[in-house]
Amino acid sequence: MIFLYLLIGIYALGMLFIFIYSLAQGHLLLRFLGAKKSLKEVPHIEPEVWPKVTVQLPVFNELYVVERLLESVAKLNYPADLLEIQVLDDSTDQTSGLIQKKTINYPEINFQYIHRVDRSGFKAGALKAGLAKSCGEFIAIFDADFVPDPDFLLKTIPYFSSEKVGMVQTRWTHLNKNYSLLTRLQAFALDAHFLIEQIGRNSQHAFINFNGTAGVWRKSCIIDAGDWQDDTLTEDLDLSYRAQRRGWEFLYRPEIESPAELPPIMSAVKSQQFRWTKGGAECAGKHAKAVLREDFPLSTKFHAMAHLFNSSIFIAILLVSLSSIGVWWAGIEGMISDNLFKVAGLFMIGFVIIAGVYLVSYFYEKRSFWRSLFQALYMLPLFLSVSMGLALHNAQAVWEGLSGKKSPFIRTPKFNLESGSSLESNPYIKFKIPATTWMEGILMLVFSGMVGLHIYWHTFEMLPFHLMLAVGYGLVFFSSFKAYSLGK
């Protein structure tokens, strides 16, 4: 009986965490729906004298996209004498030669080539090294897979009319959204973050985050907040919290779009997800206690905790999914009261709220309800299934982040498949098959077996949940195995 109570406790705590997280998401959705007017009221005044701007391009082994990046930033509409473009190159391959050869074609542009050999601090170290040599009052940052709007600076700099504004973030859009089902699912997730979450938080002056790229910083804000630091894998989230804790204001502008590439293979998605989730957990350990102690409104603290610990939902999903097997067995054996199942059913409202957030984002992005309804009916369950299928992989990352285990910054490989490059010949795909991938295959079999048992025993309460887990782990396992095989 002790083991049964333990299972029920784990299941209940996991569901409670998911439910509380869903309440935060639901509140952000409400704020988003009411934020249209406030977005237009944000003051932005075109400066009488345009300031000096430094554009930083952190690059590491980007054979496929670096030339496209340089071509796009060369088209930025801004006074040439006020614009400096730093190419922060840590590359160890032919990328360095491509950069130097390409920049020669733009003698009228102030390209500053900064090459590091040791890569200390990885991306954070490169940005910090560049900042020390920069001449701009404002710092715009673009990752290698981005293609900035030529008017990006003309659109963003006016939002710094208030001296209190330390950073302006723009919305990511997707160059290869329709490449595959995997890229469409990633866009489905990211659009919810860049529409519902960022707008919902910013509209109530809660903590938001610089997304690592496609944003502009006031240089004095970076320095005042302690400069770039490399003690977490998400240097962008870390600096965001340090700056806002110092009283700097951040603005999010969804109407300014910044196109970028989505990872087209599961191994690259997992690499990116691992860095984001582990880095988020590391930032939670670094900032959560301080935010709770400091003088912020209760709603700001609540959303900060939901923000910092949002990756922990993968631990909750993993624990709920595994413990649900024991809870189901205890139920059919009559060891659990039916009332307990009814109470547990209330927590399922959390999944409904989370689903609603993604649906609203999807319909808003499509600018249509009826024309995109059919797509939504299969995209939503597929997205939720794959998210659950990533629970094991991401839970490991979160646990490492919360427990303080350190690991190096692993970049997400870029591909530029629109140009005709081949995945099979890409030298950056060198991932090895980790043990967790085989465990995902085992979990696929376990939950497929549970689906069969539900049908056999006519117990349908948990059937949708276990079916989504079986599908999710199956999709993640097979797509991972296929992606990892490319690196052999």
C-alpha positions in Angstrom: 0.0 0.0 0.0 2.9 2.4 0.7 4.1 1.9 -2.9 0.5 2.7 -4.2 0.3 5.8 -2.1 3.7 6.9 -3.4 2.5 6.4 -7.0 -0.7 8.3 -6.4 1.3 11.1 -4.7 3.7 11.4 -7.7 0.8 11.3 -10.1 -1.1 14.0 -8.2 1.9 16.3 -7.7 2.8 16.0 -11.4 -0.8 16.9 -12.4 -0.9 19.7 -9.9 2.3 21.2 -11.4 0.8 21.0 -14.9 -2.4 22.5 -13.8 -0.6 25.5 -12.1 1.5 26.0 -15.2 -1.6 26.0 -17.3 -3.2 28.7 -15.2 -0.2 30.9 -15.9 -0.5 30.1 -19.6 -4.3 30.8 -19.5 -3.6 34.2 -17.9 -1.1 35.0 -20.6 -3.7 34.1 -23.2 -6.2 36.5 -21.6 -3.5 39.3 -21.5 -2.7 38.6 -25.2 -6.4 38.9 -26.2 -6.6 42.3 -24.5 -3.2 43.6 -25.5 -3.9 44.9 -29.0 -4.6 48.5 -27.9 -1.6 48.6 -25.5 0.7 47.4 -28.3 -0.1 50.5 -30.4 0.3 52.9 -27.4 4.0 52.1 -26.8 5.9 55.4 -27.6 8.4 55.3 -30.4 9.9 58.5 -31.7 12.2 58.7 -34.7 15.4 60.3 -33.3 16.5 63.7 -34.6 20.1 62.3 -34.7 20.3 58.6 -35.4 22.7 56.8 -32.9 25.7 54.6 -33.7 24.7 50.9 -33.9 26.9 47.8 -33.8 25.4 44.6 -35.3 27.0 41.5 -33.9 26.9 38.2 -35.8 28.2 35.3 -33.6 29.3 32.6 -36.0 30.7 29.1 -35.5 31.2 26.7 -38.4 28.4 28.0 -40.6 29.3 26.9 -44.2 25.8 26.8 -45.4 24.3 30.1 -44.1 27.1 32.6 -43.4 27.1 34.0 -46.9 23.4 34.5 -46.8 23.7 36.2 -43.4 26.4 38.6 -44.7 24.4 39.4 -47.8 21.3 40.2 -45.7 23.0 42.5 -43.1 24.8 44.3 -46.0 21.3 45.4 -47.1 20.5 47.1 -43.8 19.1 50.6 -44.4 21.1 52.7 -42.0 23.6 55.6 -42.3 26.9 53.9 -43.2 29.0 56.1 -41.0 26.8 55.1 -38.0 26.8 51.4 -38.6 29.4 48.8 -37.5 29.0 45.1 -38.3 31.0 42.7 -36.1 31.5 39.2 -37.4 32.3 37.3 -34.3 33.9 34.2 -35.8 34.9 31.2 -33.6 35.0 28.9 -36.6 37.4 26.0 -37.0 36.6 25.1 -40.6 36.3 26.9 -44.0 33.7 29.3 -42.7 36.4 31.8 -41.8 37.7 31.9 -45.4 34.2 32.4 -46.7 33.6 35.3 -44.4 36.7 37.1 -45.3 36.2 36.5 -49.0 32.6 37.7 -48.8 33.1 40.9 -46.9 35.7 42.1 -49.4 32.7 42.5 -51.8 31.3 45.3 -49.5 34.1 47.9 -49.1 31.5 50.6 -48.3 30.3 48.7 -45.2 32.2 48.8 -41.9 32.7 45.0 -41.4 34.8 44.2 -38.4 36.2 40.7 -38.4 36.9 39.3 -34.9 38.3 35.7 -34.8 38.8 33.8 -31.6 40.8 30.6 -31.3 39.9 29.4 -27.8 36.1 29.8 -27.9 36.1 30.5 -24.1 32.5 31.2 -23.0 31.2 30.0 -26.4 28.5 32.4 -27.7 28.4 34.5 -24.5 32.2 34.8 -24.7 32.1 35.9 -28.3 29.4 38.5 -27.6 31.4 39.8 -24.6 34.6 40.0 -26.6 32.8 41.9 -29.4 31.1 44.3 -26.9 34.4 45.4 -25.5 35.5 46.5 -29.0 32.2 47.9 -30.2 31.6 51.6 -30.9 27.8 51.5 -31.1 25.4 52.9 -28.5 23.0 50.1 -29.4 23.8 46.4 -30.1 21.8 44.4 -32.6 22.4 40.6 -32.6 21.6 38.0 -35.3 22.4 34.3 -35.3 23.8 32.8 -38.4 20.5 31.4 -39.7 18.6 34.7 -39.7 17.8 37.0 -42.6 17.0 40.4 -41.1 14.6 42.8 -42.7 16.5 45.7 -44.4 14.6 48.2 -42.3 15.2 46.3 -39.1 17.2 49.1 -37.4 14.9 51.9 -38.7 12.0 50.0 -37.1 13.5 49.1 -33.8 15.7 52.1 -32.8 12.8 54.5 -32.4 11.5 52.3 -29.5 14.5 53.4 -27.4 13.1 56.9 -27.2 12.7 56.3 -23.4 16.1 56.1 -21.6 14.6 53.3 -19.4 14.3 50.9 -22.4 17.2 48.5 -22.4 16.1 45.9 -25.0 13.7 45.5 -27.9 12.9 42.0 -29.1 11.3 41.2 -32.5 9.3 38.2 -33.6 10.8 35.2 -35.2 9.3 33.9 -38.4 10.3 30.8 -40.3 12.1 30.5 -43.7 11.5 26.7 -44.0 8.2 26.3 -42.1 6.7 24.1 -44.8 9.7 21.9 -45.4 8.4 19.0 -43.4 5.9 18.0 -40.6 8.8 18.5 -38.1 9.3 22.1 -39.1 5.6 22.8 -39.1 5.4 21.4 -35.6 8.3 23.6 -34.4 6.6 26.7 -35.9 3.4 25.7 -34.2 5.3 25.8 -30.8 7.4 28.9 -31.4 4.5 31.0 -32.7 2.7 30.4 -29.4 5.8 31.7 -27.5 6.3 34.7 -29.8 2.6 35.7 -29.8 0.9 34.5 -26.6 3.7 34.4 -24.1 5.9 37.3 -25.1 2.9 39.7 -25.7 1.1 38.4 -22.6 4.1 39.0 -20.3 5.1 42.3 -21.9 1.6 43.7 -21.7 1.6 43.4 -17.9 5.3 44.5 -17.5 6.3 41.0 -16.4 9.7 39.6 -17.1 10.3 38.7 -20.8 13.4 37.4 -22.4 15.7 38.3 -25.2 15.5 35.3 -27.5 19.3 35.3 -28.2 18.9 36.9 -31.6 16.8 39.3 -33.7 16.8 41.9 -30.9 18.5 45.2 -30.0 20.2 46.1 -26.7 21.2 49.4 -25.3 24.9 48.9 -24.7 24.8 50.6 -21.3 22.0 48.2 -20.2 24.3 45.2 -21.0 27.2 46.7 -19.0 25.0 47.8 -16.1 23.5 44.3 -15.8 27.0 42.7 -15.6 27.8 42.0 -19.2 27.4 38.6 -20.9 28.1 35.6 -18.6 28.7 32.0 -19.5 27.6 30.2 -16.4 24.4 29.0 -18.0 23.6 27.6 -21.5 21.0 30.3 -22.1 23.1 33.5 -21.7 20.2 35.4 -23.3 17.7 34.5 -20.6 20.2 35.1 -17.9 21.1 38.6 -19.0 17.4 39.3 -19.5 16.7 38.6 -15.9 19.7 40.5 -14.6 18.8 43.5 -16.6 15.1 43.6 -15.7 16.0 43.0 -12.0 18.1 46.2 -12.3 15.0 48.1 -13.4 15.5 48.2 -17.2 12.4 48.0 -19.3 12.1 45.5 -22.2 9.8 45.9 -25.2 8.5 43.2 -27.5 7.4 44.2 -31.0 5.5 41.3 -32.8 4.9 43.4 -36.0 8.7 43.5 -36.7 9.4 40.1 -38.2 12.8 38.4 -38.3 12.9 35.3 -40.6 15.1 32.3 -39.6 15.6 28.6 -40.3 14.1 25.8 -38.3 16.1 22.6 -37.6 14.9 20.1 -40.2 16.0 16.9 -38.4 15.2 15.5 -35.0 18.8 15.2 -33.8 19.2 19.0 -34.3 15.9 19.7 -32.6 16.9 17.6 -29.6 20.3 19.4 -29.4 18.5 22.8 -29.4 15.8 21.6 -27.0 18.5 20.3 -24.6 20.3 23.6 -24.5 17.1 25.6 -24.1 15.6 23.4 -21.4 18.8 22.9 -19.4 19.8 26.6 -19.7 16.3 27.6 -18.5 16.6 25.3 -15.5 20.1 26.8 -14.8 18.6 30.3 -14.9 15.9 29.2 -12.5 18.5 28.2 -10.0 20.4 31.4 -10.5 17.4 33.9 -10.4 14.3 32.4 -8.8 15.1 33.1 -5.1 16.3 36.6 -5.9 13.1 37.5 -7.9 11.0 36.2 -5.0 12.9 38.3 -2.4 12.9 41.5 -4.4 10.2 44.1 -4.6 8.1 43.0 -7.5 4.3 42.7 -7.8 2.9 39.3 -6.9 1.7 38.7 -10.5 5.2 39.5 -11.8 6.7 37.0 -9.4 4.1 34.3 -10.3 4.8 34.7 -14.0 8.6 34.8 -13.4 8.4 31.5 -11.6 6.3 30.0 -14.4 8.7 31.4 -16.9 11.9 30.2 -15.2 10.5 26.8 -14.3 8.5 26.2 -17.5 10.9 23.5 -18.7 10.2 21.5 -15.5 6.9 20.6 -17.1 8.8 17.8 -18.9 9.7 16.2 -15.6 6.1 16.5 -14.6 4.9 14.9 -17.8 7.4 12.1 -17.5 6.5 11.3 -13.9 2.7 11.5 -14.6 3.0 9.3 -17.6 5.0 6.6 -15.8 3.0 6.7 -12.6 -0.3 6.6 -14.5 0.3 3.0 -15.4 0.3 2.0 -11.7 -2.7 4.3 -11.0 -4.6 2.6 -13.8 -3.8 -0.8 -12.5 -4.9 0.1 -9.0 -8.1 1.5 -10.5 -9.1 -1.7 -12.3 -8.3 -3.7 -9.2 -10.6 -1.6 -7.1 -7.8 -0.2 -4.9 -8.7 3.5 -5.8 -12.0 5.2 -5.3 -13.9 6.4 -8.3 -14.1 9.8 -6.6 -10.3 10.0 -6.8 -10.5 9.6 -10.6 -13.1 12.3 -10.8 -10.9 14.7 -8.8 -8.0 13.8 -11.1 -10.2 14.6 -14.1 -10.4 18.2 -12.9 -6.7 18.6 -13.4 -7.2 17.6 -17.1 -8.5 21.1 -17.5 -4.9 22.1 -17.5 -4.3 20.3 -20.8 -7.4 22.0 -22.2 -6.0 25.4 -21.3 -2.6 24.7 -22.8 -4.3 23.3 -26.0 -6.3 26.6 -26.1 -3.1 28.7 -26.0 -1.7 26.9 -29.0 -4.9 26.9 -31.0 -5.4 30.7 -30.5 -1.8 31.3 -31.6 -2.3 29.1 -34.6 -5.5 30.7 -35.8 -4.1 34.2 -35.2 -1.0 33.4 -37.2 -3.1 32.0 -40.0 -5.4 35.0 -39.9 -8.3 32.6 -40.5 -10.4 30.2 -38.4 -12.4 28.1 -40.9 -9.7 27.8 -43.5 -7.2 26.5 -40.9 -9.5 24.5 -38.7 -8.8 21.2 -40.4 -5.1 21.7 -40.1 -5.5 22.6 -36.5 -7.4 19.4 -35.8 -4.4 17.2 -36.6 -1.6 19.7 -35.8 -2.6 20.1 -32.2 -2.7 16.4 -31.1 0.5 15.8 -33.1 2.2 18.6 -31.4 1.1 17.6 -28.0 2.1 14.0 -28.7 5.6 14.9 -29.9 6.0 17.3 -26.9 5.2 14.3 -24.6 7.6 12.1 -26.7 10.4 14.6 -25.9 9.7 14.4 -22.2 12.4 11.9 -21.4 15.1 13.8 -23.3 14.1 17.2 -22.0 13.6 15.9 -18.4 17.2 14.8 -18.4 18.3 18.3 -19.5 16.1 20.0 -16.8 17.4 17.7 -14.1 21.0 18.4 -15.1 20.3 22.1 -15.0 18.6 22.1 -11.6 21.2 19.8 -10.1 24.1 22.0 -11.3 25.7 19.5 -13.7 27.6 21.5 -16.3 28.0 20.7 -20.1 29.4 22.6 -23.1 27.4 24.8 -25.4 26.4 22.7 -28.4 25.3 24.8 -31.3 22.4 23.8 -33.5 23.6 23.0 -37.0 22.2 25.1 -39.8 21.4 23.7 -43.2 19.9 26.3 -45.7 18.0 23.6 -47.5 16.3 26.2 -49.6 19.6 26.6 -51.5 19.6 22.9 -52.5 22.2 21.7 -49.9 21.9 18.0 -49.0 21.4 16.6 -45.5 23.4 13.5 -46.4 26.6 15.4 -47.2 26.3 17.8 -44.3 29.5 17.6 -42.2 27.9 19.1 -39.1 25.6 16.1 -38.5 27.8 14.0 -36.2 25.4 13.2 -33.4 25.8 9.8 -31.8 22.7 7.8 -30.8 22.3 8.4 -27.0 20.9 5.8 -24.6 17.7 8.0 -24.1 16.8 7.4 -27.8 16.7 3.6 -27.2 14.6 4.3 -24.0 12.2 6.3 -26.1 11.7 3.2 -28.2 11.0 1.1 -25.1 8.5 3.7 -23.9 6.8 3.6 -27.3 6.3 -0.1 -26.8 5.2 0.3 -23.2 2.5 2.8 -24.0 1.4 0.9 -27.1 0.9 -2.0 -24.9 -1.1 0.2 -22.5 -3.4 1.2 -25.4 -4.0 -2.5 -26.1 -4.8 -3.1 -22.5 -7.2 -0.2 -22.4 -9.1 -1.7 -25.3 -9.1 -5.2 -23.8 -10.3 -4.1 -20.4 -12.6 -1.4 -21.7 -11.0 1.3 -19.6 -11.0 4.3 -21.7 -10.3 7.1 -19.2 -6.6 7.1 -19.8 -6.7 5.8 -23.4 -6.2 9.2 -25.1 -3.3 10.1 -22.8 -1.5 6.8 -23.4 -2.3 6.8 -27.1 -0.7 10.2 -27.4 2.4 9.0 -25.5 2.7 5.9 -27.7 2.5 8.1 -30.9 4.8 10.8 -29.5 7.5 8.4 -28.3 7.2 6.5 -31.6 7.6 9.6 -33.8 10.5 10.9 -31.7 12.2 7.5 -31.7 12.0 6.8 -35.4 12.8 10.3 -36.5 15.7 10.4 -34.1 17.0 7.1 -35.4 16.7 8.4 -39.0 18.5 11.6 -38.2 21.3 10.1 -36.2 21.9 7.7 -39.1 22.8 10.6 -41.3 25.8 11.4 -39.1 27.5 8.0 -39.7 
